[in-house]
Structures are given as C-alpha cells and as structure tokens.
Amino acid sequence: MAIQKGHVELAREYLEHGRHQKLFRLLTDTTDYFRVEYNDIVAVEDTHYLITGYEREGRAGLEDPKYWVKRAIELDTGRRVIMKLSFYENFVSRIGNQEIIFFRSPQKEARVLRQARDNPHFMHGVSVRDSVGNLLRIVDRIPGPTLGGYLHKFSENHKTFFEENLPDVLRRLIKAYRAMGFLHSLREVHGDIRRDHIIVDSRDGLFKWIDFDYNYRHGESIFGIDLFEMGCLLTTVVARGFPALYDLVHKYPDIRDRLELDDMNILYKNRVANLKKIYPYIPDRLNLILLRFSAGAEIFYDTTEELVSDMEEALEDLS
C-alpha cells in the first residue's frame, strides 16, 4: 500500500511547529510495536493514522513508558486518538495465600469496547486489524486528569477535604462503581482497577474507566479481584492518597501504637484500612466498608451491587 499525496500533506500539517519531515514511513504490520515510531503513518482498514508519540503511565511516583500504546492523529478527520497495539504478557501475583495469573488480552478489551460503547462511564473506541491480523484498539482521548491527579489538586488539610470535597467525589465514584457493576453483569472484569485507570473528564466531570486489556484466571469468585481493588481504591479516595504506614508515621508519630495487624489492608500490608484510627471523624458506616478490605475482615463483598448499596448509605452521613 502506498501513501497517498493527500495523507502526506495532512501529516505535514499536524507535525509539531519547527519540525520538518520530507519522508514518511507507511506501516501496515504493527507486530513489532517498538518499530512503530514518531511520524510513522499506520494504515489499518483504509484509515491512516500519524503516530505522534507514546503514552506513559504513572505508578508510585514514577512514569513508565507504554511503547505499545501510541498517540496518533486520524489524518482524514484530525481526531486525536490512542492506538493500542497488540501486546501480550502474563505474570503471577500473590494475593493473601493465593497465586493469581494475570495476562493481557487485546481480545477481551475489544469485547469491552463493543459491549460498553453506550455507557458514558467507559472509554470509547473500536477494534481493527492490521494487514497481518494484529488486533488494534483505536480509543478516543478523554481530556482530564487521572483520579489520582484529581485528588492531588485538593490542597486543604484532610478534615477540610473530607467535609467539603469528599461527598461530591464519592457521589461520582459511586456512579463509576455502578458502571463497573454493569460490566460484571456481562461476565467481564476490569482486571486492573486503580486510581490511574479512572479519568475525570474535564468536559462533564464524569469518572471514566480506561484500560481493559488485563484479565486474570479466577477461581470460584470471578469478580473477587475487581472487588478487592475497588475497596483499595475507595480507601485511597477517602484517605486522599495511599494511607501508607511509612508516610503516616511522620505525621502521627504514635500511629504504630494505635494500629494492629488487623487494621491493615488485606492486599497491601503496608497500607492502613481502618482509617478511623487515623481520622476519627470518619463516620462508622463508611469505616465499616473499609474494614471489609482489612486483614481482620471476616465478611467480604460478593457483588458490586452490595458495595455500592453500602456506599450510598454511608454517603448519607456525609451530606
């Protein structure tokens, strides 16, 4: 397939100011995602995309490059999109005394895009195949910060955040959790729920889920991992950040004397789940939800609906 002159002219128009490109490389096979570089034109199913860079993902204060996730411009429309190339990996993670196998599945993410195309709380896009059959996902960009970045904008002390901002944040998080319940009703999971996988859309304020390519081999509870991660995310939101013990000891020197092993998070042993021991103004109903995700928990959530119902009741104490 040759590059049409019109696409070359369009590509030059979209180049960053001061950059000049005499030749563009046309790619139809994206198997080697490292080879898909800045200023390449990728042609898939009669649509041409100019590659403008790659995405990064923040975790633990660091930004890791995601070379298989490209920033791109659809040349015929000028629409800026995310192009997710086929990338496969698997790893084993230990949760409690269980080993869980996680793996990336472009096919699963393509299913979710199709099934959730009308839900406003999910990223939207389509799946296409390149010339050799690799499954690509072309995803609309969502303007706005991640939920983690959004929480950082609140510079007030925790009590002020809790009283003035948390009720609105929880209302929107509840709507996003309801959307996750919709996904679960389709027998699908997210697979990697965390604060960087929700974008706070700057256009409408909705919390929108992104990145659905992770899956995991589950036992009796297909949604167990998602539910535990939703609990960890809720704890992070209420604490306005990771309630890590090594950070808390600097603010509260006596915190170790107040905490027991049962107060820690069931998944992350260095994070506190029993936030009421740090912030005594947290109402009981909200803290009881957080305790369902503590090392001392004896009762767990089986469905997203149960979790959302308790969150709605707890919200009454904040309004």
QUIMO-V337461 format. One line per field, one symbol per residue. ss: DSSP state (H for helix, E for strand, L for the rest). phi: phi as a letter, one per 40 degrees, with the letter a starting at -180 (. if undefined). A space follows every 10 residues. Layout:
ss: ???
phi: ???
This chain:
ss: LLLLHHHHHH HHHHLLLLLL LLLLLEELLL LLHHHLLLLL EEEELLEEEE EEEEEEEEEL LEEEEEEEEE EEEELLLLEE EEEELLLLLE EEEEELLEEE EEEELHHHHH HHHHHLLLLL LELLEEEEEL LLLLEEEEEE LLLLLEHHHH HHLLLLLHHH HHHHLHHHHH HHHHHHHHHH HHHHHLLLLL LLLLHHHEEE LLLLLLEEEL LLLEEELLLL LLLHHHHHHH HHHHHHHHHL LLLEHHHHHH HLLLHHHHLL HHHEELLLLL EELLHHHLLL LLLHHHHHHH HLLELLLLLL LLLHHHHHHH HHHHHLLLL
phi: .cccdccccc ccccccdgcb bcbbccbbbb dcccccbdgc bbbbfgbbbc cbibcbbcaf gbbccbccbb cabcccbgcc bbbcccabaa abbcbgbbbb cbacbdcccc ccdccbcbcc cbcbibbbbc cbgccbbbbc cbchcccccc cccccccccc dccbbddccc dccdcccccc ccccccgbbc gacaccbbbc cccbgccbcb gbccbacbcc bcbdcdcccc cccccccccg iccccccccc cbdcccccbb dccccccbcc bccccccbbc cccccccccc ccbccccbbb ccbcdcccdc cccccccbc
